[in-house]
């Protein structure tokens, strides 16, 4: 499942559920359509609700990186669960697309619904 929105030149693709070869194809199609129509300067792929990911997830990021790079934009991977973050780093994805646990400042405030904004606040690391 995917929820996509674009605000102020930033596209947020919020993924949920399993990300495997079956679902990745549909997600790629939806994201690519949004990128072609809106031509954002940044794509943020939010993995916070992904419950399973195989190598198709890496391919999804790499393909969107290529598209955004051709458009002069960038890709950010946001809030991946620990095991997904580990896989992405081992694959070297973080060399192309930064991985962040705290998307504040990267995503326009109104792109997340109020409830999701509260979740971001609750899961953001505390600084002292």
C-alpha positions as semicolon CSV with decimal commas, in nm:
position;residue;x (nm);y (nm);z (nm)
1;X;0,000;0,000;0,000
2;X;0,116;0,351;-0,074
3;X;-0,001;0,703;0,001
4;X;0,155;0,978;-0,212
5;X;0,129;1,354;-0,177
6;X;0,325;1,649;-0,312
7;X;0,354;1,987;-0,141
8;X;0,599;2,271;-0,200
9;X;0,813;2,068;-0,440
10;X;0,844;1,768;-0,207
11;X;0,678;1,435;-0,282
12;X;0,616;1,207;0,014
13;X;0,560;0,839;-0,065
14;X;0,443;0,670;0,254
15;X;0,477;0,294;0,210
16;X;0,304;0,036;0,426
17;X;0,278;-0,340;0,454
18;X;0,501;-0,579;0,262
19;X;0,745;-0,448;0,003
20;X;0,822;-0,743;-0,222
21;X;0,839;-0,806;-0,597
22;X;0,458;-0,811;-0,622
23;X;0,389;-0,485;-0,439
24;X;0,701;-0,299;-0,553
25;X;0,582;-0,293;-0,914
26;X;0,260;-0,116;-0,819
27;X;0,442;0,124;-0,587
28;X;0,696;0,211;-0,857
29;X;0,416;0,284;-1,104
30;X;0,235;0,513;-0,860
31;X;0,550;0,699;-0,753
32;X;0,673;0,738;-1,112
33;X;0,338;0,881;-1,220
34;X;0,351;1,140;-0,939
35;X;0,712;1,231;-1,022
36;X;0,628;1,276;-1,391
37;X;0,321;1,489;-1,320
38;X;0,456;1,705;-1,036
39;X;0,833;1,710;-1,107
40;X;0,930;1,767;-0,741
41;X;1,279;1,866;-0,631
42;X;1,276;1,603;-0,353
43;X;1,126;1,258;-0,304
44;X;1,091;1,133;0,053
45;X;1,016;0,761;0,082
46;X;0,875;0,687;0,428
47;X;0,931;0,327;0,537
48;X;0,789;0,361;0,891
49;X;0,490;0,135;0,819
50;X;0,672;-0,126;0,609
51;X;0,648;-0,467;0,777
52;X;0,861;-0,669;0,533
53;X;1,108;-0,579;0,260
54;X;1,309;-0,792;0,018
55;X;1,558;-0,675;-0,245
56;X;1,272;-0,517;-0,441
57;X;1,277;-0,234;-0,189
58;X;1,636;-0,156;-0,277
59;X;1,544;-0,160;-0,645
60;X;1,253;0,074;-0,579
61;X;1,484;0,328;-0,413
62;X;1,757;0,296;-0,677
63;X;1,514;0,345;-0,966
64;X;1,355;0,652;-0,806
65;X;1,705;0,786;-0,733
66;X;1,785;0,763;-1,105
67;X;1,466;0,946;-1,201
68;X;1,514;1,219;-0,942
69;X;1,880;1,258;-1,034
70;X;1,782;1,308;-1,400
71;X;1,534;1,576;-1,288
72;X;1,796;1,749;-1,072
73;X;1,634;1,635;-0,747
74;X;1,717;1,405;-0,460
75;X;1,576;1,113;-0,262
76;X;1,556;1,077;0,116
77;X;1,468;0,751;0,292
78;X;1,271;0,832;0,608
79;X;1,200;0,637;0,925
80;X;1,291;0,283;0,820
81;X;1,260;0,011;1,087
82;X;1,600;-0,096;1,223
83;X;1,629;-0,416;1,016
84;X;1,544;-0,230;0,694
85;X;1,793;0,045;0,776
86;X;2,061;-0,220;0,827
87;X;1,985;-0,384;0,491
88;X;1,985;-0,047;0,313
89;X;2,321;0,049;0,463
90;X;2,473;-0,289;0,379
91;X;2,357;-0,242;0,020
92;X;2,512;0,107;0,010
93;X;2,182;0,285;-0,048
94;X;2,278;0,551;0,208
95;X;2,557;0,664;-0,027
96;X;2,292;0,775;-0,279
97;X;1,989;0,852;-0,064
98;X;2,037;0,975;0,292
99;X;1,851;0,778;0,558
100;X;1,687;0,971;0,839
101;X;1,484;0,882;1,145
102;X;1,368;1,242;1,184
103;X;1,214;1,394;0,870
104;X;1,135;1,729;1,036
105;X;1,286;2,004;0,827
106;X;1,300;1,778;0,521
107;X;0,926;1,755;0,462
108;X;0,689;2,054;0,456
109;X;0,490;2,054;0,781
110;X;0,151;2,024;0,614
111;X;0,240;1,718;0,407
112;X;0,181;1,482;0,702
113;X;-0,161;1,468;0,857
114;X;-0,183;1,600;1,212
115;X;-0,182;1,250;1,364
116;X;0,127;1,152;1,165
117;X;0,298;1,475;1,273
118;X;0,238;1,371;1,634
119;X;0,396;1,032;1,565
120;X;0,701;1,203;1,415
121;X;0,730;1,419;1,726
122;X;0,699;1,113;1,952
123;X;0,958;0,907;1,764
124;X;1,209;1,186;1,705
125;X;1,530;1,155;1,909
126;X;1,538;1,389;2,208
127;X;1,829;1,629;2,240
128;X;1,943;1,757;2,575
